[in-house]
Amino acid sequence: MNKLSLIVLMLTFTALGNIKAQDRLIKTNNDTIHCTIKEIGDEEIKYLTPEISETVVFGINKNNVSKAIFANGKELTFTNTMFDPENYVKDKKDIIKVGFLSPLFNSTKITYERSISPGRSFETTLGIIGAGWDTRDYNESGVFLKAGYKFIKSPDYYIKGQRFAHILKGAYFRPELIFSYYNYDYEPVYGLFGGIDEPERETNVVGAVMLNIGKQWVFEQGFVLDWFVGVGYGFGKDDHDFGLHKAFIGGIDDFPLAITSGLRIGWNF
């Protein structure tokens, strides 16, 4: 091997060694930046790229980096500040809500919501049918249960340092399952000779699969206001197509469409 070939070979091994010894930034799109990491701040990572310049310092938003791998083999993993639980440690994670107008329709609805992670929460509702004003004399009594998983809307695009104003605040989409069991007086029955018999006592056992959209406001980590509408499919036993199931409206045999809406007030704790 001549002297020139030996020099080229040594330079090649040196270059490969330098690349191998460099730090690496793995971006969220899986691209890799070979560099020398100089600083990791709250929002930005600064680094040198010797192949471009030994003096120019580059920067990259931490939200665009999933992992930093150092030359010594150590690793750091990063989370988008929007979804980093550490940014919400001071936010209260639970809410108790009641249906503000539900007593006017002869039911009382109590909802418990718990944050699971930034942008996600679980919600369950207990409804007491008959706990309200029976304006139509149906003499209803029973209960219903709701269980839903809430997806709180994040921005269409992210900017540096962006985060939810509160972990449970914002517009949302909530798939939901509903089960309802209650009794009521069916309308009076006219007898054979024109008299009016006593109303018949009927039992409805119904359920629904609903898709809801809404928006929730949390004021000073205390008072909560929640508004929503929903649509879905109802099913179950409703022999007289009563349709006023308190947990939702509709879902009768002839037309299974079910709708719901609500205005809830509560407290964040």
C-alpha distance (Angstrom), angle and dihedral (degrees) to the residues before:
residue distance angle dihedral
M1 . . .
N2 3.82 . .
K3 3.79 124.2 .
L4 3.84 94.9 -103.7
S5 3.80 92.9 53.2
L6 3.80 90.3 48.8
I7 3.81 91.5 52.5
V8 3.83 91.8 49.0
L9 3.81 90.6 49.1
M10 3.82 92.1 49.9
L11 3.80 91.9 48.8
T12 3.80 90.7 49.4
F13 3.82 92.5 52.1
T14 3.80 90.0 45.9
A15 3.82 91.6 52.4
L16 3.79 92.1 47.3
G17 3.77 89.8 48.8
N18 3.79 91.2 51.4
I19 3.81 91.9 50.0
K20 3.79 91.1 48.0
A21 3.78 91.0 49.2
Q22 3.80 93.5 50.5
D23 3.80 125.8 102.7
R24 3.78 119.1 -110.3
L25 3.78 132.5 -144.7
I26 3.82 114.3 -157.5
K27 3.77 108.8 -154.4
T28 3.81 123.9 -147.0
N29 3.83 88.8 -106.8
N30 3.86 88.1 55.4
D31 3.81 94.6 -108.8
T32 3.82 113.8 140.2
I33 3.80 127.0 -137.3
H34 3.83 114.8 -158.8
C35 3.78 105.8 -151.9
T36 3.77 148.9 120.2
I37 3.80 110.2 -92.0
K38 3.80 111.0 -136.4
E39 3.79 103.9 172.9
I40 3.82 140.2 3.7
G41 3.80 110.8 -158.3
D42 3.79 133.2 177.8
E43 3.80 92.5 -86.7
E44 3.83 108.1 7.0
I45 3.79 141.0 47.7
K46 3.82 117.1 -147.5
Y47 3.78 121.4 -156.8
L48 3.80 146.0 163.1
T49 3.79 124.8 -124.4
P50 3.82 105.1 -158.7
E51 3.81 92.3 -168.8
I52 3.83 88.0 64.1
S53 3.79 103.0 30.3
E54 3.79 138.8 -19.9
T55 3.81 92.2 -146.4
V56 3.80 109.0 34.0
V57 3.83 111.9 95.7
F58 3.80 116.0 -148.6
G59 3.80 126.4 -159.4
I60 3.80 134.9 -154.2
N61 3.80 131.0 -173.1
K62 3.82 110.4 -107.4
N63 3.82 88.8 -133.5
N64 3.82 87.3 68.0
V65 3.81 93.7 53.7
S66 3.80 124.2 75.1
K67 3.80 98.8 179.8
A68 3.81 143.4 7.4
I69 3.82 117.3 -150.8
F70 3.79 114.9 -166.9
A71 3.78 126.7 -149.3
N72 3.82 90.1 -108.6
G73 3.82 91.1 58.0
K74 3.81 97.5 -104.0
E75 3.81 116.8 135.6
L76 3.80 137.1 -154.3
T77 3.81 123.0 -164.7
F78 3.79 121.6 -152.7
T79 3.80 131.9 -155.9
N80 3.79 126.3 -154.4
T81 3.81 106.3 -98.7
M82 3.81 88.5 -129.5
F83 3.82 90.8 64.4
D84 3.81 101.8 27.0
P85 3.84 107.9 122.6
E86 3.80 89.3 -150.8
N87 3.80 89.0 70.1
Y88 3.82 91.6 59.8
V89 3.80 103.0 44.0
K90 3.82 90.3 115.7
D91 3.82 94.0 50.6
K92 3.79 115.2 99.4
K93 3.80 109.2 -120.1
D94 3.85 104.3 -155.1
I95 3.80 135.6 69.8
I96 3.81 133.6 -173.6
K97 3.82 114.0 -160.7
V98 3.81 136.9 177.7
G99 3.78 129.2 -158.3
F100 3.79 103.1 -103.9
L101 3.83 96.7 -155.2
S102 3.82 100.2 25.6
P103 3.87 95.5 99.0
L104 3.81 87.9 63.3
F105 3.82 86.5 64.4
N106 3.81 94.8 46.9
S107 3.80 100.0 -98.9
T108 3.79 139.3 92.1
K109 3.80 118.8 -143.3
I110 3.80 123.0 -161.3
T111 3.82 118.9 -173.9
Y112 3.79 130.7 -168.4
E113 3.82 119.3 -163.2
R114 3.81 126.9 -171.8
S115 3.80 127.0 -172.6
I116 3.81 112.5 -126.0
S117 3.80 98.3 -179.8
P118 3.81 136.8 -27.6
G119 3.81 105.7 -56.0
R120 3.82 94.6 11.2
S121 3.80 133.8 85.0
F122 3.80 141.1 158.7
E123 3.78 122.1 -130.3
T124 3.81 132.5 -169.6
T125 3.81 129.1 -178.7
L126 3.80 132.7 -161.0
G127 3.79 115.3 -160.2
I128 3.80 122.7 -164.9
I129 3.80 108.4 -156.5
G130 3.79 112.4 -151.3
A131 3.81 94.8 31.0
G132 3.80 96.8 113.1
W133 3.79 143.1 38.3
D134 3.81 114.1 -33.5
T135 3.80 95.9 -155.2
R136 3.82 94.2 166.0
D137 3.82 97.8 44.8
Y138 3.79 95.1 -121.5
N139 3.81 90.6 139.7
E140 3.82 90.7 -142.0
S141 3.80 122.5 -173.5
G142 3.79 132.3 170.9
V143 3.78 144.0 79.4
F144 3.77 140.9 -95.4
L145 3.79 133.9 -161.8
K146 3.78 130.4 -152.4
A147 3.80 129.1 -169.7
G148 3.79 122.5 -175.3
Y149 3.80 140.9 168.6
K150 3.78 114.0 -141.3
F151 3.81 126.2 -147.4
I152 3.80 108.2 -163.8
K153 3.79 111.7 -150.6
S154 3.79 117.7 -110.1
P155 3.84 123.0 -159.1
D156 3.79 120.3 -78.1
Y157 3.81 87.6 -120.0
Y158 3.81 133.7 12.8
I159 3.76 131.0 -126.4
K160 3.77 128.6 -164.0
G161 3.79 113.6 -70.1
Q162 3.81 94.5 4.9
R163 3.81 119.6 154.0
F164 3.80 141.9 156.8
A165 3.81 112.7 -75.5
H166 3.82 85.3 -132.5
I167 3.78 128.4 -0.7
L168 3.85 91.2 -119.5
K169 3.80 99.3 36.1
G170 3.80 128.0 100.0
A171 3.79 146.5 50.0
Y172 3.79 114.0 -40.5
F173 3.80 149.1 -177.5
R174 3.81 116.9 -137.9
P175 3.83 126.3 -173.0
E176 3.80 108.5 -159.2
L177 3.81 143.1 -172.4
I178 3.82 120.0 -149.8
F179 3.82 133.1 -166.4
S180 3.82 122.3 -176.3
Y181 3.82 132.6 -177.6
Y182 3.80 121.5 178.2
N183 3.81 146.7 140.2
Y184 3.78 127.8 -133.4
D185 3.80 141.6 169.4
Y186 3.78 112.5 -100.4
E187 3.81 115.4 -140.4
P188 3.84 116.4 -76.9
V189 3.78 116.4 -80.8
Y190 3.81 119.7 -132.3
G191 3.80 111.5 -127.9
L192 3.80 129.4 -132.9
F193 3.81 93.6 -93.0
G194 3.78 98.0 41.5
G195 3.79 97.9 -89.1
I196 3.80 123.2 128.8
D197 3.78 118.0 -113.6
E198 3.78 124.2 -152.0
P199 3.84 115.2 -81.6
E200 3.76 114.7 -92.8
R201 3.81 117.4 -112.9
E202 3.79 108.6 -127.1
T203 3.81 133.7 -173.8
N204 3.79 125.1 -147.0
V205 3.80 124.1 -165.6
V206 3.78 109.4 -175.2
G207 3.77 141.9 155.5
A208 3.78 139.8 -173.8
V209 3.78 144.0 -162.6
M210 3.78 108.8 -139.8
L211 3.80 138.1 -173.8
N212 3.80 112.0 -154.2
I213 3.78 134.3 -172.8
G214 3.76 123.7 -168.8
K215 3.76 148.8 131.9
Q216 3.77 131.6 -112.4
W217 3.80 128.7 -159.6
V218 3.80 124.3 -160.7
F219 3.80 114.4 -164.6
E220 3.82 116.6 -155.6
Q221 3.82 91.0 -29.1
G222 3.78 89.1 -66.1
F223 3.79 126.5 70.5
V224 3.83 115.5 48.3
L225 3.81 130.0 -160.7
D226 3.81 119.3 -170.5
W227 3.81 127.8 -178.4
F228 3.82 126.5 179.5
V229 3.82 146.8 158.5
G230 3.78 128.0 -159.4
V231 3.77 144.8 -175.2
G232 3.80 132.7 -165.9
Y233 3.79 147.6 117.3
G234 3.80 126.1 -54.4
F235 3.81 126.9 -158.6
G236 3.81 142.0 167.5
K237 3.81 140.8 71.0
D238 3.81 114.5 -21.4
D239 3.81 104.2 140.6
H240 3.80 96.2 178.3
D241 3.82 97.3 39.8
F242 3.79 88.4 -115.5
G243 3.79 91.2 164.1
L244 3.82 98.4 -178.2
H245 3.78 97.5 106.7
K246 3.85 97.9 157.0
A247 3.80 90.9 -136.9
F248 3.81 87.6 63.3
I249 3.79 140.7 -17.2
G250 3.81 125.1 -114.6
G251 3.76 125.2 6.5
I252 3.81 93.4 137.9
D253 3.80 124.1 157.0
D254 3.81 95.7 -103.5
F255 3.80 93.3 49.3
P256 3.83 117.2 13.8
L257 3.81 95.8 -166.8
A258 3.81 110.3 128.7
I259 3.79 127.3 -166.7
T260 3.77 134.7 -173.8
S261 3.78 141.1 174.9
G262 3.75 137.4 172.8
L263 3.76 150.3 177.6
R264 3.80 113.8 -146.3
I265 3.79 133.1 -176.5
G266 3.76 124.9 -164.2
W267 3.77 151.7 140.3
N268 3.80 131.3 -94.1
F269 3.80 114.5 -137.6
